[in-house]
Amino acid sequence: MISVLILTKNEEKDLPGCLKSVAWCDDIHVFDSLSDDQTVAIAEAAGAHVTQRRFDNWSAHQNWGLANIAFKHPWVLYIDADERVSDSLYESLKQFDPSQSDAVAYEIQRRDFAWDGTWLKHAQISPYYLRLFRPERMRYERLVNPVSIPDGPTTRLTGFLDHYPFSKGFRAWWQRHLGYADMEAATHMTNMAGATTFSLRKALFGADFTEKRFHQKGLFYQMPGRPFIKWLYMVVGRRAFLDGGAGVTYATMQAIYEYFIVLRTRELQKQTTTAPTAAQKNRSLDVVGANN
């Protein structure tokens, strides 16, 4: 009844554990972004179906996968290679009966774990994600940290999806987030150019989690001092200090990441304002032609 979709790019370290956690599934699909390590070999050895495509951005990549991969079952569980289906989630999936609800997608609570094994219970900003869904009723928006847009009602499924973002070490985490900062800045520039409007009412009281997060992020990007605000929100508002030193350190890393986005946005804005317009280029060519 449930197929599994795993997105990969050079995941030879994490993929074996991920595949082991979904070994109960008879239709596992590894959607690979042209890995140059042993990722594909590991997937094929485990009996998974492998589809490869060059990565462009998160929403386009995920939307292509849902539209083009031939899933055996009507429901898809989407997970990343550094995530694991816990025993509690497995029990919920075994008992999953879609006839009991009119939902087209289910939110699953994710547990993020720090480098020392600490569950970042309070520091984690977004605990719920739409990960079990009908593929034809789901689409994604945004270049990075995509927003899930279900075509129909949603509800929640019990059990935890365990996430290990530091499985490859601190260096890999920073490198990945530098890339995220580039795409976040590009998304912010696109929103500003298109005059995208965000609703405070939906940001505070939206019934749908993904819609609420979309408006929260849009409004947050318009605030000055975002890195410090994010640190205060995580440490004081969400009480990340209750997660111990790991929680405070993680909050600090997230604040620095936010500053990366600020710096990259400024860089893109400077490039935009200093780049010559088409009219300026034409005038320059006219001057050159006249001088000749």
Secondary structure in CASP SS format (residue, H / E / C, confidence):
PFRMAT SS
TARGET T0000
AUTHOR 0000-0000-0000
METHOD secondary structure of the structure
MODEL  1
M C 1.00
I E 1.00
S E 1.00
V E 1.00
L E 1.00
I E 1.00
L E 1.00
T E 1.00
K C 1.00
N C 1.00
E C 1.00
E C 1.00
K C 1.00
D C 1.00
L H 1.00
P H 1.00
G H 1.00
C H 1.00
L H 1.00
K H 1.00
S H 1.00
V C 1.00
A C 1.00
W C 1.00
C C 1.00
D C 1.00
D C 1.00
I E 1.00
H E 1.00
V E 1.00
F E 1.00
D E 1.00
S C 1.00
L C 1.00
S C 1.00
D C 1.00
D C 1.00
Q C 1.00
T H 1.00
V H 1.00
A H 1.00
I H 1.00
A H 1.00
E H 1.00
A H 1.00
A C 1.00
G C 1.00
A C 1.00
H E 1.00
V E 1.00
T E 1.00
Q E 1.00
R C 1.00
R C 1.00
F C 1.00
D C 1.00
N C 1.00
W H 1.00
S H 1.00
A H 1.00
H H 1.00
Q H 1.00
N H 1.00
W H 1.00
G H 1.00
L H 1.00
A H 1.00
N H 1.00
I C 1.00
A C 1.00
F C 1.00
K C 1.00
H C 1.00
P C 1.00
W E 1.00
V E 1.00
L E 1.00
Y E 1.00
I E 1.00
D E 1.00
A C 1.00
D C 1.00
E E 1.00
R E 1.00
V E 1.00
S C 1.00
D H 1.00
S H 1.00
L H 1.00
Y H 1.00
E H 1.00
S H 1.00
L H 1.00
K H 1.00
Q C 1.00
F C 1.00
D C 1.00
P H 1.00
S H 1.00
Q H 1.00
S C 1.00
D C 1.00
A C 1.00
V C 1.00
A E 1.00
Y E 1.00
E E 1.00
I E 1.00
Q E 1.00
R E 1.00
R E 1.00
D E 1.00
F E 1.00
A C 1.00
W C 1.00
D C 1.00
G C 1.00
T C 1.00
W E 1.00
L C 1.00
K C 1.00
H C 1.00
A C 1.00
Q C 1.00
I C 1.00
S C 1.00
P C 1.00
Y E 1.00
Y E 1.00
L E 1.00
R E 1.00
L E 1.00
F E 1.00
R C 1.00
P H 1.00
E H 1.00
R H 1.00
M E 1.00
R E 1.00
Y E 1.00
E E 1.00
R C 1.00
L C 1.00
V C 1.00
N C 1.00
P C 1.00
V E 1.00
S E 1.00
I E 1.00
P E 1.00
D C 1.00
G C 1.00
P C 1.00
T E 1.00
T E 1.00
R E 1.00
L E 1.00
T E 1.00
G E 1.00
F E 1.00
L E 1.00
D E 1.00
H E 1.00
Y C 1.00
P C 1.00
F C 1.00
S C 1.00
K C 1.00
G C 1.00
F H 1.00
R H 1.00
A H 1.00
W H 1.00
W H 1.00
Q H 1.00
R H 1.00
H H 1.00
L H 1.00
G H 1.00
Y H 1.00
A H 1.00
D H 1.00
M H 1.00
E H 1.00
A H 1.00
A H 1.00
T H 1.00
H H 1.00
M H 1.00
T H 1.00
N H 1.00
M H 1.00
A H 1.00
G C 1.00
A C 1.00
T C 1.00
T C 1.00
F C 1.00
S C 1.00
L H 1.00
R H 1.00
K H 1.00
A H 1.00
L H 1.00
F H 1.00
G C 1.00
A C 1.00
D C 1.00
F H 1.00
T H 1.00
E H 1.00
K H 1.00
R H 1.00
F H 1.00
H H 1.00
Q H 1.00
K H 1.00
G H 1.00
L H 1.00
F H 1.00
Y C 1.00
Q C 1.00
M C 1.00
P C 1.00
G C 1.00
R H 1.00
P H 1.00
F H 1.00
I H 1.00
K H 1.00
W H 1.00
L H 1.00
Y H 1.00
M H 1.00
V H 1.00
V H 1.00
G H 1.00
R C 1.00
R C 1.00
A H 1.00
F H 1.00
L H 1.00
D H 1.00
G C 1.00
G H 1.00
A H 1.00
G H 1.00
V H 1.00
T H 1.00
Y H 1.00
A H 1.00
T H 1.00
M H 1.00
Q H 1.00
A H 1.00
I H 1.00
Y H 1.00
E H 1.00
Y H 1.00
F H 1.00
I H 1.00
V H 1.00
L H 1.00
R H 1.00
T H 1.00
R H 1.00
E H 1.00
L H 1.00
Q H 1.00
K H 1.00
Q H 1.00
T H 1.00
T H 1.00
T H 1.00
A C 1.00
P C 1.00
T C 1.00
A H 1.00
A H 1.00
Q H 1.00
K H 1.00
N H 1.00
R H 1.00
S H 1.00
L H 1.00
D H 1.00
V H 1.00
V H 1.00
G H 1.00
A H 1.00
N H 1.00
N C 1.00
END
